[in-house]
Amino acid sequence: MKKSLIVLLAIVIFCGCKEETKIDTNYVIAKFQEHAENINSLEYRMQRIDTFAQGGTVWDNSGIALIEKDDSDEIFGFSFYGKRDDVDKEYIYDEGKGFEISKKDSSYQVEPGHLGFMGKPGGQMVHQNIFRLDSVYKKVSVSATENSYLLSFEFENDSVYNVSDKKKVYELNKTDFFPIKIKQTSNRLGNKSVSIAKFTDVKINENIKNSINDIKQGIQHYTIIPPKKRKLNKLLTKKLPTLELPDLSSKDKMVKVTPGQLTLIDFWEVWCGPCIASFPKVEHLKIKYPNKLNVIGIVSEDPESALKMVRKKGTTFQNLVGNNELEEEFGVNSWPRYFLVDKTGIVQKEYFGFSDQIEKDIKEFLAK
C-alpha cells in the first residue's frame, strides 16, 4: 500500500512539474504559419463587408475562391479562381495571366496578370492574409474564446496614405488555426473604414475535388474575345477646353487656366492611394521647373477632405475643384490621370498613372 502511494505521489509531482504549453502571441503566430505552410490548395466561401471612409458606403458581397500555391508566381505566389455571387462572370489568375469568363456567352477574355486583377469581382473573394499574417506592426496581443484565438494587431500611422488608428483582428480556429474572421479598421482624415471577411465551408488539400486546371479545361472550347484597344483621348492634339474652376483653398475664388506656359494637369481623388503616393513626385516637378511648368491639380469629390489632404502633405501646386461633367469631357474614368498641355494650349499627352515618361516629355517640350 505504501509503495503504491509513493508511486502515485511521484506521478502527481511529475505531472505537476511538467511544463504546460505557453499560449502567447508567438505560439499562435507560429502555429498559424505552420499550418499555412502545409496548405497547397484551399477552397472556401467568404462574406466580405466593406464600409468605406468616404461617404460611409457599404459593400456586402459573398462568393467562393479556390487558391493553389505557386512559388514560381512573381505577382501573388499563387493561382486562384474567384466567383462573386452577384456577378455572372468568373475569374481565374494562373501562370501570369488573368481570365474573365462568361459562361452565359461561352466566352472569355485574357489579360496580362497584374496586382489590380485582385480588384476584379472574383479577385475580391481572395483575401490577402489567407496564407500570411502581418509581419510589420506596432503591437500585437492575443486572447481566446472557447473555440478560437484572437490575434489583435495595431499598426504605425501611414503618412503616405494618411491612414491612422489601423487595427486588424484575426479570429483563428483553435483546431487548425485557419481564419474564421478577419476584421480591419482604420481612419483616414477623420473618416473610419471597416473591412470584415468571414470564412465558411473551408476545404484544404485532398478534400478539394476541383482544380484551377480543371476549370481552364472547361473553357477550352469557349470563344476568346480579343482585348479592346484603348481609344485615343479625343482631346489629344486639340485646344484645351476652357477651364475656370473654384480654387480648392477658397471656393469663392475662381481660377482660369490659360495658355502661355507648359502645364501639367493632375486629376486625383482623396480615396485614390496611387494619387496621394504620387503627390511628392508631382510637387518635385513643380519645384524643379519653376517659372517653366505650371502644375494644376483637379479633385472633384469631397473638397473638404481634399483640402485637409493637400495641407497635410504640404503640397504647394495649385488645386482646383472639378466635377463629373469635367471628368467626362476629359475622358477621366481612372485615377490618377495626367495631361500635358503645351504653351500654345494644345493637349499633347495623356498619362494613366505617374511615370518617368512625364518628366522626359516635359524636358522635350521645354527644349523646343
CORSULKA-V609183 format. One record per helix or strand of 2 or more residues. SS is the DSSP state (H for helix, E for strand). FROM is the first residue (numbers start at 1). TO is the last residue. If there is no record, write none. Layout:
BEGIN
ss=SS from=FROM to=TO
ss=SS from=FROM to=TO
END
This chain:
BEGIN
ss=H from=2 to=17
ss=H from=25 to=37
ss=E from=41 to=51
ss=E from=58 to=69
ss=E from=78 to=84
ss=E from=90 to=94
ss=E from=97 to=102
ss=E from=107 to=112
ss=H from=115 to=119
ss=H from=123 to=125
ss=E from=139 to=144
ss=E from=148 to=154
ss=E from=163 to=173
ss=E from=179 to=188
ss=E from=191 to=204
ss=H from=205 to=207
ss=H from=212 to=217
ss=E from=223 to=225
ss=E from=243 to=247
ss=E from=250 to=257
ss=E from=262 to=268
ss=H from=273 to=288
ss=E from=293 to=299
ss=H from=303 to=313
ss=E from=318 to=321
ss=H from=324 to=330
ss=E from=337 to=341
ss=E from=346 to=352
ss=H from=356 to=367
END
